[in-house]
């Protein structure tokens, strides 16, 4: 199994084009304590944010970091939603699933609720009363939540997902 955990960070300026860092931490098992590999792609001239069309900005960045992986993952975990309000309103994860020709399951892990996101699986980890909001495609949501629950780390947010977040903010790969 090859699990690609992906996040994208942005640097915006009034005078320069928006830049992004697309990061991917690869693990081989949901409970892995350390990354199998780490990949970072720096992108310039990233699209501006458009309310309700976040995927137009983020998807090309995710595709860029997926392109540098030595092999295709068997599952992708993103910071965000697969479905926004129900299965009629796609989020970033659904667009990503379509971009990988519906061949690789996508799990969305969001830190905050989305208005109308009562379809999510709420997952509390590490004794936290604040849930993570899990959505998925290509894998049952209950199984996706179980996989995220199995990820290493004693806190609300799994260690590997914290690591990919740090990489997307400019920390160097190991």
N, CA and C atoms as an extended XYZ file, in Angstrom:
522
Properties=species:S:1:pos:R:3:atomname:S:1:resname:S:1:resid:I:1 pbc="F F F"
N         0.850       -1.174        0.000 N   UNK     1
C         0.000        0.000        0.000 CA  UNK     1
C         0.894        1.235        0.000 C   UNK     1
N         0.505        2.236       -0.753 N   UNK     2
C         1.208        3.510       -0.800 CA  UNK     2
C         0.183        4.609       -0.571 C   UNK     2
N         0.276        5.272        0.566 N   UNK     3
C        -0.684        6.303        0.947 CA  UNK     3
C        -0.008        7.658        0.796 C   UNK     3
N        -0.556        8.502       -0.064 N   UNK     4
C        -0.014        9.836       -0.306 CA  UNK     4
C        -0.838       10.854        0.470 C   UNK     4
N        -0.211       11.487        1.452 N   UNK     5
C        -0.865       12.532        2.246 CA  UNK     5
C        -0.379       13.871        1.700 C   UNK     5
N        -1.313       14.700        1.258 N   UNK     6
C        -0.967       15.901        0.493 CA  UNK     6
C        -1.566       17.149        1.120 C   UNK     6
N        -0.788       18.232        1.080 N   UNK     7
C        -1.269       19.543        1.514 CA  UNK     7
C        -0.582       20.597        0.657 C   UNK     7
N        -1.207       21.760        0.555 N   UNK     8
C        -0.671       22.861       -0.244 CA  UNK     8
C        -0.713       24.131        0.597 C   UNK     8
N         0.402       24.845        0.605 N   UNK     9
C         0.482       26.132        1.285 CA  UNK     9
C         0.725       27.230        0.266 C   UNK     9
N         0.261       28.426        0.566 N   UNK    10
C         0.334       29.543       -0.383 CA  UNK    10
C         1.065       30.726        0.219 C   UNK    10
N         1.775       31.460       -0.640 N   UNK    11
C         2.401       32.723       -0.286 CA  UNK    11
C         1.807       33.769       -1.210 C   UNK    11
N         1.110       34.710       -0.608 N   UNK    12
C         0.466       35.737       -1.414 CA  UNK    12
C         1.071       37.093       -1.091 C   UNK    12
N         1.131       37.929       -2.102 N   UNK    13
C         1.678       39.267       -1.957 CA  UNK    13
C         0.919       40.191       -2.903 C   UNK    13
N         0.843       41.436       -2.539 N   UNK    14
C         0.143       42.402       -3.399 CA  UNK    14
C         0.944       42.697       -4.660 C   UNK    14
N         2.267       42.479       -4.602 N   UNK    15
C         3.114       42.843       -5.734 CA  UNK    15
C         3.597       41.651       -6.558 C   UNK    15
N         3.599       40.465       -5.970 N   UNK    16
C         4.110       39.286       -6.676 CA  UNK    16
C         2.987       38.296       -6.944 C   UNK    16
N         3.148       37.460       -7.974 N   UNK    17
C         2.150       36.412       -8.209 CA  UNK    17
C         2.100       35.440       -7.030 C   UNK    17
N         0.953       34.837       -6.819 N   UNK    18
C         0.801       33.854       -5.753 CA  UNK    18
C         1.701       32.659       -6.029 C   UNK    18
N         2.376       32.195       -4.995 N   UNK    19
C         3.231       31.009       -5.079 CA  UNK    19
C         2.652       29.945       -4.169 C   UNK    19
N         2.983       28.689       -4.472 N   UNK    20
C         2.483       27.586       -3.657 CA  UNK    20
C         3.590       26.566       -3.427 C   UNK    20
N         3.449       25.872       -2.318 N   UNK    21
C         4.283       24.705       -2.035 CA  UNK    21
C         3.331       23.531       -1.890 C   UNK    21
N         3.446       22.585       -2.806 N   UNK    22
C         2.657       21.353       -2.740 CA  UNK    22
C         3.544       20.292       -2.106 C   UNK    22
N         3.050       19.697       -1.028 N   UNK    23
C         3.840       18.722       -0.279 CA  UNK    23
C         3.112       17.390       -0.219 C   UNK    23
N         3.899       16.331       -0.195 N   UNK    24
C         3.346       14.980       -0.099 CA  UNK    24
C         4.240       14.149        0.823 C   UNK    24
N         3.617       13.539        1.808 N   UNK    25
C         4.305       12.580        2.666 CA  UNK    25
C         3.703       11.219        2.349 C   UNK    25
N         4.560       10.285        1.997 N   UNK    26
C         4.110        8.943        1.627 CA  UNK    26
C         4.351        7.994        2.797 C   UNK    26
N         3.323        7.227        3.117 N   UNK    27
C         3.451        6.166        4.126 CA  UNK    27
C         2.988        4.863        3.489 C   UNK    27
N         3.396        3.758        4.074 N   UNK    28
C         3.049        2.450        3.519 CA  UNK    28
C         1.945        1.745        4.299 C   UNK    28
N         1.670        2.244        5.500 N   UNK    29
C         0.628        1.663        6.346 CA  UNK    29
C         0.019        2.798        7.158 C   UNK    29
N        -1.254        2.692        7.464 N   UNK    30
C        -1.940        3.755        8.185 CA  UNK    30
C        -1.303        4.070        9.522 C   UNK    30
N        -0.697        3.099       10.165 N   UNK    31
C        -0.128        3.314       11.498 CA  UNK    31
C         1.357        3.681       11.475 C   UNK    31
N         1.927        3.928       10.303 N   UNK    32
C         3.354        4.253       10.227 CA  UNK    32
C         3.708        5.436       11.122 C   UNK    32
N         4.845        5.305       11.801 N   UNK    33
C         5.327        6.335       12.710 CA  UNK    33
C         6.114        7.405       11.956 C   UNK    33
N         6.747        7.010       10.872 N   UNK    34
C         7.572        7.941       10.094 CA  UNK    34
C         7.195        7.852        8.618 C   UNK    34
N         7.569        8.881        7.887 N   UNK    35
C         7.277        8.895        6.456 CA  UNK    35
C         8.198        7.942        5.709 C   UNK    35
N         7.667        7.344        4.646 N   UNK    36
C         8.481        6.528        3.754 CA  UNK    36
C         9.282        7.415        2.818 C   UNK    36
N         8.663        8.517        2.395 N   UNK    37
C         9.332        9.526        1.572 CA  UNK    37
C         8.557       10.827        1.665 C   UNK    37
N         9.262       11.913        1.351 N   UNK    38
C         8.663       13.237        1.380 CA  UNK    38
C         9.003       13.958        0.084 C   UNK    38
N         8.017       14.645       -0.468 N   UNK    39
C         8.184       15.317       -1.757 CA  UNK    39
C         7.598       16.721       -1.666 C   UNK    39
N         8.312       17.679       -2.256 N   UNK    40
C         7.865       19.068       -2.258 CA  UNK    40
C         8.039       19.631       -3.659 C   UNK    40
N         7.017       20.337       -4.127 N   UNK    41
C         7.075       21.019       -5.421 CA  UNK    41
C         6.735       22.485       -5.179 C   UNK    41
N         7.622       23.364       -5.634 N   UNK    42
C         7.380       24.804       -5.545 CA  UNK    42
C         6.761       25.273       -6.850 C   UNK    42
N         5.665       26.004       -6.728 N   UNK    43
C         4.942       26.469       -7.918 CA  UNK    43
C         4.804       27.984       -7.878 C   UNK    43
N         4.920       28.593       -9.039 N   UNK    44
C         4.717       30.035       -9.116 CA  UNK    44
C         3.543       30.315      -10.044 C   UNK    44
N         3.046       31.521       -9.986 N   UNK    45
C         1.894       31.933      -10.803 CA  UNK    45
C         0.683       31.041      -10.588 C   UNK    45
N         0.376       30.793       -9.334 N   UNK    46
C        -0.779       29.978       -8.964 CA  UNK    46
C        -2.044       30.814       -9.140 C   UNK    46
N        -3.111       30.162       -9.539 N   UNK    47
C        -4.381       30.870       -9.724 CA  UNK    47
C        -4.824       31.551       -8.431 C   UNK    47
N        -5.527       32.642       -8.592 N   UNK    48
C        -6.105       33.325       -7.440 CA  UNK    48
C        -7.240       32.484       -6.871 C   UNK    48
N        -7.471       32.668       -5.589 N   UNK    49
C        -8.581       31.994       -4.927 CA  UNK    49
C        -9.900       32.549       -5.456 C   UNK    49
N       -10.819       31.628       -5.784 N   UNK    50
C       -12.165       32.008       -6.209 CA  UNK    50
C       -13.150       31.340       -5.256 C   UNK    50
N       -13.918       32.121       -4.519 N   UNK    51
C       -14.886       31.524       -3.596 CA  UNK    51
C       -15.775       30.506       -4.319 C   UNK    51
N       -15.917       29.330       -3.692 N   UNK    52
C       -16.738       28.276       -4.269 CA  UNK    52
C       -16.049       27.470       -5.351 C   UNK    52
N       -14.830       27.853       -5.713 N   UNK    53
C       -14.074       27.144       -6.757 CA  UNK    53
C       -12.618       26.919       -6.327 C   UNK    53
N       -12.472       26.572       -5.065 N   UNK    54
C       -11.152       26.348       -4.476 CA  UNK    54
C       -10.349       25.323       -5.275 C   UNK    54
N       -11.021       24.323       -5.797 N   UNK    55
C       -10.348       23.257       -6.537 CA  UNK    55
C        -9.570       23.789       -7.743 C   UNK    55
N       -10.020       24.885       -8.351 N   UNK    56
C        -9.305       25.438       -9.506 CA  UNK    56
C        -7.908       25.907       -9.126 C   UNK    56
N        -7.740       26.312       -7.896 N   UNK    57
C        -6.445       26.757       -7.405 CA  UNK    57
C        -5.611       25.580       -6.894 C   UNK    57
N        -6.225       24.708       -6.137 N   UNK    58
C        -5.494       23.664       -5.421 CA  UNK    58
C        -5.196       22.427       -6.283 C   UNK    58
N        -6.108       22.030       -7.144 N   UNK    59
C        -5.940       20.790       -7.905 CA  UNK    59
C        -4.664       20.767       -8.753 C   UNK    59
N        -4.330       21.821       -9.506 N   UNK    60
C        -3.074       21.769      -10.264 CA  UNK    60
C        -1.845       21.586       -9.382 C   UNK    60
N        -1.884       22.134       -8.180 N   UNK    61
C        -0.760       21.970       -7.247 CA  UNK    61
C        -0.649       20.519       -6.791 C   UNK    61
N        -1.777       19.911       -6.466 N   UNK    62
C        -1.789       18.508       -6.050 CA  UNK    62
C        -1.317       17.612       -7.188 C   UNK    62
N        -1.783       17.891       -8.390 N   UNK    63
C        -1.355       17.091       -9.548 CA  UNK    63
C         0.149       17.213       -9.758 C   UNK    63
N         0.717       18.391       -9.501 N   UNK    64
C         2.161       18.589       -9.675 CA  UNK    64
C         2.963       17.737       -8.700 C   UNK    64
N         2.534       17.664       -7.448 N   UNK    65
C         3.293       16.847       -6.490 CA  UNK    65
C         3.049       15.361       -6.741 C   UNK    65
N         1.862       14.978       -7.164 N   UNK    66
C         1.621       13.568       -7.512 CA  UNK    66
C         2.512       13.139       -8.678 C   UNK    66
N         2.798       14.055       -9.598 N   UNK    67
C         3.603       13.741      -10.780 CA  UNK    67
C         5.051       13.392      -10.433 C   UNK    67
N         5.551       13.828       -9.271 N   UNK    68
C         6.941       13.522       -8.912 CA  UNK    68
C         7.080       12.228       -8.108 C   UNK    68
N         5.966       11.612       -7.747 N   UNK    69
C         6.056       10.355       -7.002 CA  UNK    69
C         6.592        9.254       -7.910 C   UNK    69
N         7.433        8.379       -7.385 N   UNK    70
C         7.993        7.305       -8.209 CA  UNK    70
C         6.951        6.292       -8.676 C   UNK    70
N         5.849        6.173       -7.931 N   UNK    71
C         4.757        5.285       -8.359 CA  UNK    71
C         3.434        5.850       -7.862 C   UNK    71
N         2.378        5.456       -8.504 N   UNK    72
C         1.053        5.959       -8.139 CA  UNK    72
C         0.655        5.452       -6.759 C   UNK    72
N         0.034        6.296       -5.969 N   UNK    73
C        -0.420        5.841       -4.652 CA  UNK    73
C        -1.648        4.949       -4.772 C   UNK    73
N        -1.900        4.188       -3.727 N   UNK    74
C        -3.118        3.366       -3.683 CA  UNK    74
C        -4.233        4.085       -2.949 C   UNK    74
N        -3.890        5.198       -2.262 N   UNK    75
C        -4.882        6.042       -1.599 CA  UNK    75
C        -4.271        7.435       -1.437 C   UNK    75
N        -5.115        8.464       -1.525 N   UNK    76
C        -4.669        9.848       -1.347 CA  UNK    76
C        -5.476       10.468       -0.211 C   UNK    76
N        -4.773       11.148        0.696 N   UNK    77
C        -5.409       11.878        1.795 CA  UNK    77
C        -5.145       13.358        1.566 C   UNK    77
N        -6.209       14.154        1.591 N   UNK    78
C        -6.064       15.595        1.397 CA  UNK    78
C        -6.578       16.358        2.613 C   UNK    78
N        -6.127       17.573        2.746 N   UNK    79
C        -6.627       18.496        3.760 CA  UNK    79
C        -7.824       19.208        3.136 C   UNK    79
N        -9.015       18.770        3.463 N   UNK    80
C       -10.210       19.365        2.887 CA  UNK    80
C       -11.329       18.356        2.755 C   UNK    80
N       -12.272       18.691        1.924 N   UNK    81
C       -13.474       17.884        1.738 CA  UNK    81
C       -13.497       17.205        0.372 C   UNK    81
N       -14.034       15.987        0.346 N   UNK    82
C       -14.330       15.312       -0.913 CA  UNK    82
C       -15.686       15.804       -1.427 C   UNK    82
N       -16.625       15.859       -0.519 N   UNK    83
C       -17.973       16.355       -0.818 CA  UNK    83
C       -18.252       17.527        0.110 C   UNK    83
N       -18.842       18.590       -0.409 N   UNK    84
C       -19.099       19.770        0.407 CA  UNK    84
C       -20.340       19.600        1.269 C   UNK    84
N       -21.504       19.530        0.656 N   UNK    85
C       -22.710       19.432        1.474 CA  UNK    85
C       -23.401       18.090        1.326 C   UNK    85
N       -23.236       17.453        0.232 N   UNK    86
C       -23.758       16.107        0.013 CA  UNK    86
C       -23.105       15.597       -1.267 C   UNK    86
N       -23.516       14.450       -1.745 N   UNK    87
C       -22.848       13.882       -2.912 CA  UNK    87
C       -23.298       14.514       -4.223 C   UNK    87
N       -23.968       15.640       -4.142 N   UNK    88
C       -24.305       16.398       -5.341 CA  UNK    88
C       -23.424       17.637       -5.464 C   UNK    88
N       -22.667       17.958       -4.417 N   UNK    89
C       -21.828       19.147       -4.402 CA  UNK    89
C       -20.372       18.755       -4.162 C   UNK    89
N       -19.623       18.570       -5.255 N   UNK    90
C       -18.249       18.095       -5.112 CA  UNK    90
C       -17.328       19.121       -4.473 C   UNK    90
N       -16.401       18.597       -3.710 N   UNK    91
C       -15.320       19.395       -3.153 CA  UNK    91
C       -14.030       19.029       -3.858 C   UNK    91
N       -12.927       19.525       -3.346 N   UNK    92
C       -11.612       19.271       -3.941 CA  UNK    92
C       -11.359       17.781       -4.157 C   UNK    92
N       -11.711       16.956       -3.179 N   UNK    93
C       -11.440       15.523       -3.276 CA  UNK    93
C       -12.140       14.842       -4.431 C   UNK    93
N       -13.365       15.235       -4.729 N   UNK    94
C       -14.094       14.650       -5.870 CA  UNK    94
C       -13.416       15.042       -7.173 C   UNK    94
N       -12.991       16.309       -7.269 N   UNK    95
C       -12.291       16.739       -8.489 CA  UNK    95
C       -10.965       16.004       -8.638 C   UNK    95
N       -10.274       15.762       -7.534 N   UNK    96
C        -9.027       15.004       -7.575 CA  UNK    96
C        -9.294       13.564       -8.004 C   UNK    96
N       -10.328       12.957       -7.457 N   UNK    97
C       -10.693       11.583       -7.812 CA  UNK    97
C       -10.944       11.469       -9.320 C   UNK    97
N       -11.630       12.440       -9.876 N   UNK    98
C       -11.860       12.447      -11.318 CA  UNK    98
C       -10.552       12.649      -12.082 C   UNK    98
N        -9.650       13.471      -11.542 N   UNK    99
C        -8.370       13.735      -12.201 CA  UNK    99
C        -7.471       12.499      -12.244 C   UNK    99
N        -7.642       11.587      -11.272 N   UNK   100
C        -6.864       10.341      -11.284 CA  UNK   100
C        -7.698        9.213      -11.902 C   UNK   100
N        -8.616        9.604      -12.768 N   UNK   101
C        -9.456        8.666      -13.523 CA  UNK   101
C       -10.231        7.705      -12.639 C   UNK   101
N       -10.608        8.170      -11.459 N   UNK   102
C       -11.391        7.384      -10.511 CA  UNK   102
C       -10.727        6.041      -10.197 C   UNK   102
N        -9.386        6.051      -10.197 N   UNK   103
C        -8.613        4.838       -9.945 CA  UNK   103
C        -8.030        4.769       -8.532 C   UNK   103
N        -7.977        5.916       -7.841 N   UNK   104
C        -7.340        5.961       -6.524 CA  UNK   104
C        -8.329        6.577       -5.531 C   UNK   104
N        -8.666        5.867       -4.455 N   UNK   105
C        -9.564        6.443       -3.452 CA  UNK   105
C        -8.975        7.724       -2.858 C   UNK   105
N        -9.862        8.654       -2.524 N   UNK   106
C        -9.452        9.920       -1.930 CA  UNK   106
C       -10.201       10.096       -0.603 C   UNK   106
N        -9.441       10.443        0.419 N   UNK   107
C       -10.007       10.718        1.743 CA  UNK   107
C        -9.757       12.188        2.053 C   UNK   107
N       -10.812       12.881        2.423 N   UNK   108
C       -10.687       14.266        2.849 CA  UNK   108
C       -10.730       14.346        4.358 C   UNK   108
N        -9.773       15.056        4.935 N   UNK   109
C        -9.723       15.278        6.380 CA  UNK   109
C        -9.763       16.789        6.591 C   UNK   109
N       -10.857       17.264        7.158 N   UNK   110
C       -11.020       18.698        7.396 CA  UNK   110
C       -11.011       18.975        8.894 C   UNK   110
N       -10.418       20.099        9.263 N   UNK   111
C       -10.344       20.480       10.676 CA  UNK   111
C       -11.584       21.225       11.136 C   UNK   111
N       -12.289       21.817       10.197 N   UNK   112
C       -13.452       22.633       10.537 CA  UNK   112
C       -14.676       22.165        9.763 C   UNK   112
N       -15.847       22.325       10.359 N   UNK   113
C       -17.064       21.929        9.644 CA  UNK   113
C       -17.356       22.893        8.499 C   UNK   113
N       -17.934       22.357        7.468 N   UNK   114
C       -18.392       23.150        6.328 CA  UNK   114
C       -19.902       23.276        6.467 C   UNK   114
N       -20.433       24.440        6.226 N   UNK   115
C       -21.879       24.639        6.360 CA  UNK   115
C       -22.608       23.577        5.537 C   UNK   115
N       -23.472       22.838        6.187 N   UNK   116
C       -24.215       21.780        5.509 CA  UNK   116
C       -23.447       20.474        5.423 C   UNK   116
N       -22.384       20.345        6.221 N   UNK   117
C       -21.563       19.132        6.134 CA  UNK   117
C       -22.025       18.061        7.110 C   UNK   117
N       -23.332       17.906        7.244 N   UNK   118
C       -23.852       16.896        8.162 CA  UNK   118
C       -23.693       15.477        7.617 C   UNK   118
N       -23.158       15.347        6.413 N   UNK   119
C       -22.912       14.042        5.801 CA  UNK   119
C       -21.545       13.477        6.186 C   UNK   119
N       -20.716       14.257        6.870 N   UNK   120
C       -19.361       13.820        7.192 CA  UNK   120
C       -19.367       12.814        8.339 C   UNK   120
N       -18.285       12.069        8.405 N   UNK   121
C       -18.049       11.213        9.571 CA  UNK   121
C       -17.198       12.046       10.522 C   UNK   121
N       -17.705       12.328       11.706 N   UNK   122
C       -16.942       13.087       12.688 CA  UNK   122
C       -16.072       12.124       13.482 C   UNK   122
N       -14.785       12.412       13.509 N   UNK   123
C       -13.811       11.545       14.162 CA  UNK   123
C       -13.081       12.330       15.240 C   UNK   123
N       -13.214       11.889       16.477 N   UNK   124
C       -12.459       12.474       17.587 CA  UNK   124
C       -11.262       11.580       17.875 C   UNK   124
N       -10.089       12.199       17.988 N   UNK   125
C        -8.843       11.481       18.261 CA  UNK   125
C        -8.155       12.098       19.456 C   UNK   125
N        -7.328       11.306       20.107 N   UNK   126
C        -6.435       11.808       21.127 CA  UNK   126
C        -7.099       12.493       22.305 C   UNK   126
N        -8.286       12.098       22.634 N   UNK   127
C        -8.973       12.703       23.765 CA  UNK   127
C        -9.583       14.063       23.467 C   UNK   127
N        -9.450       14.526       22.235 N   UNK   128
C       -10.021       15.815       21.868 CA  UNK   128
C       -11.532       15.695       21.686 C   UNK   128
N       -12.239       16.717       22.101 N   UNK   129
C       -13.683       16.769       21.873 CA  UNK   129
C       -14.008       17.425       20.538 C   UNK   129
N       -12.990       18.010       19.896 N   UNK   130
C       -13.179       18.629       18.574 CA  UNK   130
C       -12.926       17.573       17.506 C   UNK   130
N       -13.918       17.278       16.694 N   UNK   131
C       -13.730       16.235       15.696 CA  UNK   131
C       -12.975       16.706       14.459 C   UNK   131
N       -12.450       15.741       13.735 N   UNK   132
C       -12.024       15.921       12.355 CA  UNK   132
C       -13.221       15.510       11.511 C   UNK   132
N       -13.358       16.100       10.347 N   UNK   133
C       -14.502       15.823        9.477 CA  UNK   133
C       -14.010       15.036        8.274 C   UNK   133
N       -14.446       13.779        8.187 N   UNK   134
C       -13.941       12.852        7.186 CA  UNK   134
C       -14.983       12.657        6.084 C   UNK   134
N       -14.534       12.804        4.838 N   UNK   135
C       -15.343       12.473        3.666 CA  UNK   135
C       -14.466       11.627        2.750 C   UNK   135
N       -15.080       10.899        1.836 N   UNK   136
C       -14.268       10.031        0.978 CA  UNK   136
C       -14.999        9.695       -0.312 C   UNK   136
N       -14.221        9.170       -1.244 N   UNK   137
C       -14.754        8.633       -2.489 CA  UNK   137
C       -13.836        7.487       -2.913 C   UNK   137
N       -14.432        6.411       -3.393 N   UNK   138
C       -13.651        5.237       -3.782 CA  UNK   138
C       -13.381        4.303       -2.619 C   UNK   138
N       -13.817        4.709       -1.423 N   UNK   139
C       -13.670        3.926       -0.207 CA  UNK   139
C       -14.825        4.342        0.700 C   UNK   139
N       -15.464        3.406        1.399 N   UNK   140
C       -16.551        3.798        2.304 CA  UNK   140
C       -16.054        4.786        3.366 C   UNK   140
N       -16.867        5.772        3.678 N   UNK   141
C       -16.461        6.808        4.629 CA  UNK   141
C       -16.137        6.227        6.002 C   UNK   141
N       -16.866        5.225        6.448 N   UNK   142
C       -16.569        4.610        7.747 CA  UNK   142
C       -15.179        3.972        7.729 C   UNK   142
N       -14.816        3.335        6.628 N   UNK   143
C       -13.476        2.738        6.497 CA  UNK   143
C       -12.418        3.838        6.439 C   UNK   143
N       -12.709        4.912        5.715 N   UNK   144
C       -11.780        6.036        5.640 CA  UNK   144
C       -11.530        6.605        7.038 C   UNK   144
N       -12.591        6.789        7.811 N   UNK   145
C       -12.461        7.316        9.173 CA  UNK   145
C       -11.661        6.358       10.046 C   UNK   145
N       -11.881        5.072        9.887 N   UNK   146
C       -11.131        4.072       10.643 CA  UNK   146
C        -9.638        4.157       10.306 C   UNK   146
N        -9.328        4.363        9.032 N   UNK   147
C        -7.932        4.499        8.616 CA  UNK   147
C        -7.285        5.733        9.234 C   UNK   147
N        -8.000        6.854        9.230 N   UNK   148
C        -7.458        8.079        9.822 CA  UNK   148
C        -7.304        7.900       11.335 C   UNK   148
N        -8.251        7.220       11.958 N   UNK   149
C        -8.161        6.947       13.401 CA  UNK   149
C        -6.918        6.118       13.722 C   UNK   149
N        -6.512        5.240       12.812 N   UNK   150
C        -5.365        4.355       13.031 CA  UNK   150
C        -4.026        5.051       12.828 C   UNK   150
N        -4.049        6.267       12.291 N   UNK   151
C        -2.789        6.961       12.026 CA  UNK   151
C        -2.078        7.304       13.333 C   UNK   151
N        -0.753        7.315       13.256 N   UNK   152
C         0.103        7.544       14.426 CA  UNK   152
C        -0.077        8.943       14.995 C   UNK   152
N        -0.011        9.019       16.307 N   UNK   153
C        -0.015       10.301       17.000 CA  UNK   153
C        -1.046       10.355       18.099 C   UNK   153
N        -0.692       10.985       19.208 N   UNK   154
C        -1.585       11.019       20.368 CA  UNK   154
C        -2.590       12.162       20.346 C   UNK   154
N        -2.533       13.008       19.337 N   UNK   155
C        -3.364       14.201       19.331 CA  UNK   155
C        -4.493       14.110       18.304 C   UNK   155
N        -5.295       15.149       18.273 N   UNK   156
C        -6.442       15.233       17.361 CA  UNK   156
C        -6.014       15.014       15.911 C   UNK   156
N        -4.927       15.660       15.527 N   UNK   157
C        -4.469       15.587       14.141 CA  UNK   157
C        -3.306       14.607       14.053 C   UNK   157
N        -3.371       13.580       13.195 N   UNK   158
C        -2.290       12.591       13.094 CA  UNK   158
C        -0.936       13.225       12.758 C   UNK   158
N         0.124       12.615       13.266 N   UNK   159
C         1.475       13.135       13.087 CA  UNK   159
C         1.820       13.323       11.616 C   UNK   159
N         1.528       12.362       10.759 N   UNK   160
C         1.891       12.446        9.336 CA  UNK   160
C         1.187       13.633        8.684 C   UNK   160
N        -0.062       13.886        9.048 N   UNK   161
C        -0.779       15.026        8.477 CA  UNK   161
C        -0.207       16.349        8.990 C   UNK   161
N         0.276       16.363       10.224 N   UNK   162
C         0.969       17.559       10.730 CA  UNK   162
C         2.266       17.765        9.950 C   UNK   162
N         2.954       16.679        9.669 N   UNK   163
C         4.224       16.770        8.940 CA  UNK   163
C         4.008       17.347        7.545 C   UNK   163
N         3.021       16.871        6.820 N   UNK   164
C         2.796       17.374        5.462 CA  UNK   164
C         2.349       18.836        5.508 C   UNK   164
N         1.616       19.221        6.549 N   UNK   165
C         1.238       20.622        6.710 CA  UNK   165
C         2.487       21.484        6.872 C   UNK   165
N         3.429       21.044        7.690 N   UNK   166
C         4.670       21.798        7.896 CA  UNK   166
C         5.469       21.916        6.593 C   UNK   166
N         5.533       20.841        5.842 N   UNK   167
C         6.243       20.873        4.569 CA  UNK   167
C         5.594       21.886        3.614 C   UNK   167
N         4.276       21.937        3.598 N   UNK   168
C         3.575       22.867        2.707 CA  UNK   168
C         3.768       24.313        3.139 C   UNK   168
N         4.263       24.507        4.346 N   UNK   169
C         4.534       25.858        4.857 CA  UNK   169
C         6.024       26.214        4.736 C   UNK   169
N         6.799       25.341        4.092 N   UNK   170
C         8.180       25.666        3.808 CA  UNK   170
C         9.240       24.917        4.577 C   UNK   170
N         8.850       24.043        5.515 N   UNK   171
C         9.851       23.240        6.220 CA  UNK   171
C        10.487       22.272        5.215 C   UNK   171
N        11.748       22.004        5.391 N   UNK   172
C        12.457       21.150        4.446 CA  UNK   172
C        12.156       19.669        4.653 C   UNK   172
N        12.109       18.905        3.540 N   UNK   173
C        11.918       17.446        3.667 CA  UNK   173
C        13.095       16.802        4.376 C   UNK   173
N        12.821       15.659        5.001 N   UNK   174
C        13.898       14.910        5.675 CA  UNK   174
C        14.633       14.053        4.683 C   UNK   174
